[in-house]
Amino acid sequence: MSTEVLELNNLSLAYDGAVVCQGIDLLVHPGEWVSILGPSGCGKSSILRSIAGFLAPHHGSIQLEGRLADQPPHQRGVGMVFQDFALFHHMTVFENVAFGLHGRGDAPTRTQALLQRCELDQLADRYPAQLSGGQQQRVALARALAPQPKLLLLDEPFANLDADLRGELGSWCAEQIRAESTAALMVTHDCAEAMALSDRVAVMSGAPGAILQQGPARELYQRPTHSAVALQLGEAMVVPARAAGGKARSSLGEHDLIKPQNGSVSLVFRPENMIVEPDPKGQVAVTKRFFAQGQWQHVLTYDDQRLVLGLDERLDAARVQLTTHGPVWAIP
């Protein structure tokens, strides 16, 4: 029997015959946090709905702990945290968290323990409308964790929070989920969120959507296998080139390669390996400048590519020449 908490095999999903994603293969191991990263419309939320039992597969299969998931939603033993939290507004915080423990003798003890861990014990008698967004998010997480599911599904759980609170609560949620030894599958369009919280990331794109590459965030960032992966995992400029041996030539010049290639390739330029020099005849335009994160951020455009590059000093040149320091990664 499989030891994976979740296994998706060649999964395809459709609404009224229109396929929204196809060929999805994905594993989630016990205690692991996996994120599906992709733009709106690629089918990532539909995957969660299918795992939870709200959408039947068009093709392929879903297995939970080695068994075919063909039960109704309430029998799958899966927890879910929604983007809008979906709290019961006529129930108190205590009643919301205890909802999934109906009939269990340890319900009061388990609920109180979660309230304390989630720093909600002083709010137990309040109603959702009396809570801040961050407090509601903690209640939603506590409610989902209460029945001790082996798998927790998170559908853009931090999207409705402001940026500072989103980062703080994301780390906090990861700590609580791992303390429960629960596996998590999150869908998000926020690359920083996926990279910060996940053990592995699966990058989706397209319509119908498909997984282009999956693995640890660092590996995907440094060694993308597709231009869409490179662009979704952070600032990048992807430029066509011709490679021979350990070098490649693009319209931006000659570059050393991390891995030897031959023939047509695409080169991935990241801000950290770029050198910018003012040049009135340069092929790259500086279209915008703004100060953020302690640096002057410069928006560079080249053909249909766009790259934001942070520099200590403001660059007033309208055009620049880009070169690289160190080898670059080539996508075959």
SEMIDO-434788 format. One record per residue: x, y, z of N, C-alpha, C in turn. Coordinates in steps of 0.05 Angstrom, whole numbers, padded with zeros to 5 digits, always signed. Layout:
XYZXYZXYZ...
! end
This chain:
+00017-00024+00000+00000+00000+00000+00017+00025+00000+00009+00045-00015+00025+00069-00017+00026+00083+00010+00049+00096+00016+00052+00111+00041+00046+00141+00037+00040+00149+00012+00035+00177+00007+00007+00185+00019+00006+00209+00030-00020+00219+00039-00038+00224+00015-00027+00234-00006-00042+00240-00030-00027+00232-00055-00041+00221-00074-00029+00214-00100-00049+00220-00122-00042+00238-00140-00058+00245-00163-00045+00232-00187-00061+00216-00202-00050+00202-00225-00065+00211-00250-00051+00225-00268-00061+00234-00294-00089+00247-00291-00092+00263-00271-00118+00275-00265-00125+00297-00285-00149+00296-00295-00160+00317-00312-00188+00325-00300-00194+00351-00301-00219+00361-00290-00233+00378-00311-00259+00378-00310-00275+00393-00330-00301+00403-00317-00311+00425-00328-00337+00436-00322-00354+00436-00347-00376+00422-00346-00394+00421-00370-00379+00413-00395-00360+00394-00392-00345+00384-00415-00321+00400-00422-00317+00424-00411-00294+00441-00417-00271+00434-00398-00250+00423-00408-00227+00415-00391-00212+00439-00380-00208+00440-00353-00194+00462-00341-00165+00456-00333-00159+00430-00329-00132+00421-00324-00130+00392-00332-00105+00384-00339-00103+00357-00350-00075+00345-00343-00074+00319-00342-00049+00305-00338-00035+00311-00312-00050+00316-00290-00037+00324-00265-00028+00299-00250-00001+00298-00245+00011+00277-00229+00024+00291-00205+00017+00283-00181+00027+00297-00157+00026+00278-00133+00048+00279-00117+00049+00264-00092+00052+00284-00069+00039+00278-00047+00044+00292-00022+00050+00271+00000+00074+00273+00011+00083+00254+00032+00074+00263+00059+00073+00244+00079+00065+00251+00106+00081+00274+00117+00067+00294+00129+00081+00316+00142+00092+00337+00123+00088+00334+00097+00100+00351+00077+00081+00374+00069+00093+00397+00063+00077+00420+00053+00084+00424+00024+00064+00420+00006+00068+00423-00023+00050+00446-00032+00060+00463-00049+00044+00485-00060+00042+00482-00090+00018+00488-00100+00013+00490-00129+00013+00519-00135+00031+00528-00152+00034+00556-00159+00026+00560-00188+00009+00579-00193+00000+00584-00220-00018+00608-00222-00022+00618-00246-00040+00641-00251-00069+00634-00248-00086+00653-00246-00115+00649-00245-00124+00635-00271-00142+00616-00268-00153+00602-00291-00139+00577-00300-00117+00569-00286-00102+00545-00294-00113+00520-00282-00133+00522-00264-00146+00498-00253-00136+00490-00225-00119+00506-00213-00107+00497-00187-00128+00495-00165-00147+00513-00163-00167+00511-00142-00186+00487-00148-00190+00482-00173-00207+00459-00181-00194+00432-00171-00168+00431-00171-00154+00407-00161-00161+00403-00132-00161+00425-00116-00168+00422-00087-00197+00413-00084-00215+00425-00100-00244+00417-00098-00248+00388-00105-00232+00378-00124-00234+00350-00131-00223+00332-00109-00201+00339-00097-00190+00323-00075-00209+00322-00052-00222+00345-00046-00241+00347-00024-00268+00332-00030-00273+00326-00056-00297+00311-00063-00319+00327-00074-00314+00353-00080-00335+00370-00091-00336+00370-00122-00316+00358-00135-00315+00357-00164-00304+00330-00172-00319+00315-00188-00310+00289-00196-00289+00291-00218-00269+00273-00218-00249+00274-00240-00262+00269-00267-00252+00283-00287-00260+00278-00315-00244+00254-00325-00219+00251-00315-00202+00229-00323-00181+00226-00301-00170+00202-00298-00149+00197-00278-00161+00191-00251-00143+00191-00230-00152+00182-00204-00140+00199-00182-00153+00198-00158-00143+00210-00134-00142+00188-00113-00119+00186-00100-00116+00167-00078-00108+00181-00052-00122+00175-00031-00116+00185-00004-00107+00162+00013-00082+00164+00023-00069+00143+00039-00072+00116+00025-00067+00116-00001-00066+00091-00016-00092+00079-00025-00114+00093-00019-00140+00083-00027-00154+00103-00046-00169+00092-00065-00183+00109-00084-00202+00127-00069-00201+00152-00075-00219+00172-00062-00245+00174-00077-00264+00157-00070-00290+00158-00083-00312+00162-00063-00305+00170-00038-00324+00175-00017-00335+00203-00020-00358+00209-00007-00368+00237-00006-00349+00254+00011-00351+00280+00009-00332+00298+00022-00329+00293+00052-00351+00289+00066-00349+00287+00096-00336+00261+00105-00331+00242+00087-00319+00217+00094-00289+00215+00085-00278+00236+00074-00251+00234+00063-00229+00240+00083-00236+00251+00106-00216+00256+00127-00197+00278+00119-00206+00297+00102-00190+00319+00092-00200+00345+00104-00182+00362+00114-00189+00389+00123-00185+00409+00101-00200+00432+00103-00197+00452+00082-00200+00480+00095-00182+00498+00086-00183+00526+00094-00188+00542+00068-00209+00558+00068-00217+00572+00044-00206+00601+00044-00206+00613+00020-00196+00640+00017-00212+00660+00034-00238+00656+00036-00255+00674+00052-00260+00663+00080-00245+00642+00088-00247+00630+00114-00272+00613+00118-00295+00622+00107-00320+00606+00108-00328+00598+00137-00325+00617+00155-00333+00611+00183-00363+00612+00186-00373+00598+00206-00402+00599+00212-00407+00624+00229-00420+00643+00218-00423+00669+00231-00443+00669+00254-00460+00648+00256-00479+00646+00278-00467+00630+00302-00442+00621+00299-00429+00606+00319-00406+00622+00331-00400+00617+00357-00377+00629+00370-00351+00617+00359-00329+00629+00367-00302+00618+00360-00300+00589+00370-00308+00584+00395-00306+00557+00407-00323+00538+00390-00348+00546+00383-00366+00528+00369-00356+00523+00340-00344+00543+00328-00332+00539+00301-00310+00518+00302-00292+00521+00322-00269+00502+00323-00279+00474+00330-00299+00472+00347-00309+00446+00355-00328+00432+00335-00334+00446+00314-00355+00437+00295-00349+00409+00284-00324+00404+00276-00317+00378+00264-00312+00356+00285-00316+00362+00310-00311+00342+00331-00337+00331+00343-00359+00336+00330-00385+00327+00340-00386+00297+00346-00394+00290+00370-00395+00262+00377-00370+00251+00390-00348+00266+00390-00323+00256+00402-00323+00264+00431-00315+00246+00448-00314+00251+00477-00294+00271+00485-00273+00273+00468-00251+00292+00475-00255+00319+00462-00279+00325+00451-00284+00350+00437-00277+00375+00453-00287+00377+00478-00281+00402+00493-00251+00405+00499-00238+00383+00506-00209+00384+00512-00193+00391+00487-00199+00378+00465-00185+00383+00440-00190+00412+00430-00214+00421+00432-00220+00449+00424-00205+00469+00440-00205+00465+00467-00192+00484+00484-00162+00484+00479-00150+00461+00474-00121+00459+00468-00114+00474+00443-00131+00472+00422-00126+00486+00397-00129+00516+00401-00149+00524+00416-00153+00552+00421-00129+00565+00435-00118+00550+00453-00094+00560+00467-00070+00562+00448-00066+00541+00433-00044+00540+00414-00046+00563+00394-00070+00568+00385-00074+00589+00364-00079+00616+00376-00075+00619+00403-00078+00644+00417-00106+00656+00413-00126+00638+00415-00154+00646+00412-00170+00641+00437-00158+00631+00459-00173+00624+00482-00188+00648+00495-00176+00672+00492-00189+00696+00503-00212+00706+00485-00215+00694+00461-00235+00702+00442-00257+00680+00438-00257+00660+00455-00274+00636+00451-00303+00643+00449-00313+00664+00463-00341+00670+00463-00349+00691+00442-00330+00700+00426-00336+00720+00406-00347+00707+00381-00360+00723+00364-00369+00714+00338-00351+00724+00316-00350+00711+00293-00332+00719+00271-00332+00748+00264-00356+00760+00265-00358+00789+00257-00344+00807+00277-00337+00796+00301-00324+00812+00321-00293+00808+00320-00284+00794+00300-00255+00788+00297-00242+00802+00274-00216+00807+00276-00201+00817+00254-00196+00796+00233-00186+00804+00209-00181+00784+00188-00161+00763+00197-00140+00771+00211-00120+00752+00221-00131+00733+00241-00148+00743+00259-00161+00725+00279-00179+00705+00265-00195+00715+00245-00212+00696+00231-00196+00674+00217-00173+00682+00206-00156+00662+00193-00147+00641+00212-00140+00649+00237-00131+00630+00257-00154+00611+00265-00178+00622+00267-00201+00606+00274-00206+00585+00252-00204+00594+00227-00208+00575+00204-00187+00553+00205-00162+00559+00211-00142+00539+00212-00147+00520+00236-00153+00531+00259-00159+00514+00282-00182+00495+00277-00203+00505+00264-00226+00488+00257-00218+00465+00239-00201+00472+00219-00193+00451+00199-00175+00430+00212-00159+00439+00232-00140+00420+00245-00153+00404+00267-00176+00413+00277-00189+00400+00300-00193+00370+00297-00204+00360+00274-00208+00331+00271-00183+00315+00266-00160+00329+00266-00133+00316+00261-00132+00302+00234-00138+00317+00212-00136+00305+00185-00107+00299+00178-00104+00279+00161-00077+00272+00151-00069+00292+00129-00088+00305+00117-00083+00324+00095-00100+00349+00099-00087+00372+00097-00101+00398+00098-00098+00412+00071-00121+00420+00060-00121+00435+00035-00125+00465+00041-00108+00481+00028-00109+00510+00033-00113+00524+00006-00136+00538+00003-00142+00551-00022-00137+00581-00020-00114+00590-00029-00107+00619-00027-00113+00630+00001-00103+00617+00022-00113+00623+00049-00105+00651+00060-00085+00663+00047-00076+00689+00058-00082+00712+00038-00097+00707+00017-00101+00726-00004-00116+00751+00005-00133+00748+00025-00149+00771+00034-00137+00787+00057-00111+00781+00064-00097+00795+00085-00077+00814+00073-00070+00835+00088-00050+00854+00078-00023+00841+00078-00004+00853+00064+00022+00840+00059+00037+00832+00084+00039+00851+00104+00054+00845+00128+00041+00822+00144+00015+00823+00146+00001+00802+00161+00002+00775+00146+00002+00776+00120+00003+00752+00104+00028+00737+00109+00051+00750+00110+00076+00737+00115+00078+00726+00143+00069+00742+00162+00070+00734+00190+00053+00709+00195+00028+00710+00185+00009+00688+00190+00016+00663+00174+00029+00667+00150+00038+00644+00135+00058+00628+00150+00078+00641+00162+00098+00626+00178+00085+00613+00202+00067+00628+00215+00053+00617+00239+00036+00593+00232+00022+00594+00210+00005+00571+00201+00023+00547+00195+00045+00551+00182+00063+00529+00176+00072+00515+00202+00078+00531+00222+00087+00520+00248+00065+00503+00260+00040+00513+00260+00018+00498+00272+00012+00472+00257+00013+00474+00231+00007+00450+00215+00028+00428+00219+00054+00437+00219+00075+00417+00223+00075+00406+00252+00066+00422+00271+00064+00412+00299+00043+00390+00301+00023+00391+00283+00003+00370+00283+00011+00346+00266+00035+00347+00253+00044+00326+00235+00024+00321+00212+00012+00343+00203-00007+00342+00181+00006+00350+00155+00000+00336+00134+00009+00344+00107-00008+00367+00097+00003+00384+00081-00012+00407+00070-00008+00410+00040-00030+00416+00027-00029+00423-00002-00042+00450-00005-00026+00470-00013-00036+00497-00017-00036+00505-00046-00056+00520-00055-00055+00532-00081-00052+00562-00078-00036+00575-00094-00031+00603-00092-00020+00614-00119-00023+00640-00123-00011+00653-00146+00013+00670-00136+00019+00669-00110+00040+00686-00098+00065+00669-00096+00085+00675-00113+00110+00659-00114+00125+00661-00088+00127+00685-00076+00142+00688-00051+00130+00671-00029+00103+00670-00028+00089+00654-00008+00095+00624-00012+00093+00615-00037+00098+00586-00043+00127+00579-00036+00146+00596-00043+00174+00590-00039+00181+00590-00009+00169+00608+00006+00175+00611+00035+00164+00588+00051+00141+00578+00044+00127+00559+00062+00130+00530+00054+00138+00524+00030+00135+00497+00019+00160+00480+00020+00156+00454+00024+00178+00435+00020+00182+00430-00010+00160+00430-00025+00162+00427-00054+00141+00445-00067+00146+00454-00092+00128+00471-00107+00123+00458-00134+00097+00458-00142+00090+00448-00168+00080+00473-00184+00093+00479-00206+00086+00503-00221+00068+00496-00244+00045+00509-00245+00025+00504-00266+00023+00528-00285+00015+00523-00309+00009+00544-00329-00009+00532-00350-00019+00551-00367-00034+00542-00390-00064+00540-00385-00078+00537-00407-00107+00533-00407-00114+00513-00429-00121+00488-00423-00123+00477-00396-00096+00476-00382-00097+00478-00355-00072+00479-00340-00058+00452-00338-00032+00453-00335-00015+00429-00331+00008+00436-00313+00019+00417-00299+00042+00421-00283+00067+00420-00301+00082+00442-00301+00106+00444-00318+00131+00432-00305+00133+00436-00278+00156+00427-00264+00149+00427-00234+00161+00408-00219+00157+00408-00190+00182+00399-00176+00186+00409-00152+00210+00403-00137+00214+00424-00115+00237+00423-00101+00243+00444-00081+00245+00471-00094+00236+00492-00080+00235+00519-00092+00263+00528-00103+00284+00523-00087+00310+00531-00096+00318+00518-00122+00312+00492-00125+00318+00478-00149+00303+00490-00173+00278+00496-00170+00262+00507-00191+00272+00535-00199+00279+00551-00179+00289+00578-00184+00315+00577-00200+00334+00560-00192+00360+00559-00204+00361+00542-00230+00343+00522-00232+00345+00504-00255+00317+00499-00267+00304+00521-00277+00277+00517-00289+00280+00501-00315+00259+00486-00322+00259+00470-00347+00241+00483-00368+00228+00505-00361+00209+00518-00379+00210+00548-00373+00207+00564-00393+00208+00593-00389+00186+00603-00371+00163+00591-00372+00141+00599-00354+00147+00594-00325+00163+00572-00320+00172+00567-00292+00191+00588-00283+00210+00595-00300+00230+00616-00293+00216+00642-00287+00196+00649-00302+00182+00675-00299+00164+00675-00274+00153+00652-00267+00135+00651-00244+00150+00650-00218+00175+00641-00218+00190+00637-00193+00206+00661-00186+00202+00684-00197+00217+00708-00190+00224+00725-00214+00237+00747-00209+00245+00765-00231+00264+00750-00250+00258+00752-00276+00275+00738-00296+00270+00751-00323+00291+00749-00339+00289+00756-00368+00298+00731-00383+00281+00721-00401+00286+00697-00416+00291+00705-00445+00316+00699-00455+00324+00709-00481+00333+00685-00498+00324+00683-00524+00334+00662-00541+00363+00665-00548+00376+00642-00552+00405+00642-00558+00412+00617-00574+00437+00617-00584+00449+00594-00597+00472+00585-00580+00472+00559-00573+00493+00548-00555+00511+00529-00569+00536+00529-00561+00555+00510-00571+00576+00505-00549+00576+00480-00539+00595+00474-00518+00587+00488-00492+00605+00503-00481+00599+00516-00455+00592+00545-00458+00586+00555-00483+00580+00583-00486+00554+00586-00503+00541+00608-00500+00518+00614-00516+00519+00644-00524+00508+00649-00548+00507+00677-00557+00478+00685-00562+00471+00708-00549+00445+00719-00552+00448+00748-00563+00426+00761-00567+00428+00789-00576+00440+00807-00554+00443+00797-00530+00455+00812-00508+00485+00806-00505+00495+00788-00522+00524+00782-00521+00529+00753-00517+00554+00747-00510+00563+00719-00505+00563+00713-00475+00555+00688-00469+00551+00681-00441+00562+00653-00436+00574+00650-00412+00582+00623-00403+00558+00608-00392+00556+00582-00397+00533+00566-00389+00540+00550-00364+00520+00546-00347+00523+00529-00324+00526+00500-00333+00511+00492-00353+00512+00465-00364+00514+00467-00394+00534+00453-00406+00538+00455-00435+00513+00447-00451+00507+00462-00471+00485+00456-00489+00493+00461-00518+00478+00450-00536+00483+00455-00565+00456+00461-00578+00457+00480-00597+00432+00486-00612+00417+00510-00600+00391+00511-00606+00375+00533-00597+00367+00530-00567+00371+00550-00551+00364+00549-00523+00351+00576-00515+00341+00577-00491+00332+00602-00479+00349+00607-00454+00360+00631-00451+00377+00637-00428+00360+00651-00407+00365+00643-00381+00350+00655-00359+00368+00674-00344+00362+00700-00346+00377+00721-00332+00362+00729-00307+00374+00726-00284+00363+00736-00259+00377+00761-00251+00364+00778-00235+00376+00804-00227+00403+00800-00213+00406+00779-00198+00431+00775-00183+00455+00769-00200+00451+00761-00226+00474+00756-00242+00476+00775-00266+00463+00799-00263+00464+00819-00284+00481+00843-00276+00496+00853-00295+00511+00878-00292+00499+00898-00312+00492+00922-00303+00480+00942-00320+00498+00966-00323+00501+00974-00348+00518+00997-00355+00503+01017-00372+00503+01043-00365+00489+01062-00382+00501+01062-00411+00484+01062-00431+00493+01061-00458+00471+01072-00476+00475+01096-00488+00454+01108-00504+00446+01090-00528+00463+01071-00536+00458+01053-00558+00449+01025-00547+00446+01023-00521+00439+00997-00509+00412+00987-00519+00409+00961-00519+00384+00949-00529+00362+00948-00508+00369+00954-00483+00350+00951-00460+00342+00979-00451+00316+00984-00449+00305+01009-00440+00299+01009-00411+00304+01032-00397+00296+01036-00369+00269+01051-00370+00247+01038-00363+00221+01050-00367+00209+01061-00342+00220+01054-00318+00209+01063-00293+00229+01061-00271+00228+01079-00251+00246+01078-00228+00229+01084-00203+00234+01070-00182+00220+01075-00156+00237+01064-00134+00234+01076-00110+00250+01068-00087+00234+01048-00070+00245+01025-00065+00231+01004-00048+00252+00985-00037+00247+00975-00013+00264+00954-00001+00293+00963+00001+00296+00989+00006+00323+01000+00011+00340+01004-00014+00328+01001-00037+00343+01005-00062+00326+01019-00083+00340+01030-00103+00326+01041-00126+00319+01017-00145+00293+01013-00150+00284+00992-00168+00281+01004-00196+00293+00990-00215+00292+00999-00243+00277+00978-00260+00257+00987-00274+00242+00969-00292+00256+00969-00319+00267+00946-00327+00281+00944-00353+00264+00929-00372+00262+00938-00397+00247+00924-00417+00264+00918-00441+00260+00894-00452+00275+00885-00476+00257+00867-00492+00250+00875-00516+00230+00861-00532+00205+00859-00515+00195+00835-00510+00171+00833-00494+00178+00824-00465+00203+00827-00458+00212+00818-00432+00214+00842-00413+00210+00837-00387+00210+00858-00367+00225+00847-00342+00243+00863-00331+00258+00855-00308+00261+00878-00289+00256+00874-00263+00260+00894-00243+00287+00889-00229+00304+00909-00230+00331+00907-00220+00336+00927-00198+00344+00918-00175+00350+00936-00152+00379+00945-00152+00384+00972-00149+00410+00983-00148+00412+01002-00125+00436+01005-00114+00439+01024-00091+00436+01053-00099+00443+01059-00124+00440+01086-00134+00419+01088-00157+00406+01110-00158+00386+01114-00180+00401+01117-00206+00391+01102-00227+00403+01103-00253+00385+01120-00271+00396+01143-00281+00380+01161-00296+00381+01156-00326+00398+01138-00335+00400+01132-00364+00374+01121-00375+00368+01128-00399+00344+01118-00412+00348+01090-00424+00373+01084-00432+00379+01058-00443+00405+01047-00430+00407+01021-00429+00429+01008-00416+00438+00983-00432+00462+00974-00425+00472+00949-00436+00474+00929-00413+00463+00905-00416+00464+00884-00396+00486+00864-00402+00502+00857-00382+00520+00835-00385+00517+00817-00360+00529+00794-00361+00526+00775-00339+00553+00772-00324+00552+00767-00298+00575+00758-00284+00570+00729-00275+00587+00711-00282+00583+00683-00277+00566+00670-00298+00565+00643-00299+00550+00629-00319+00520+00632-00315+00505+00626-00336+00476+00628-00335+00464+00601-00342+00438+00597-00334+00424+00572-00339+00410+00574-00366+00412+00552-00382+00399+00550-00408+00377+00530-00408+00354+00537-00419+00332+00519-00422+00332+00508-00450+00334+00481-00453+00336+00470-00480+00311+00477-00497
! end
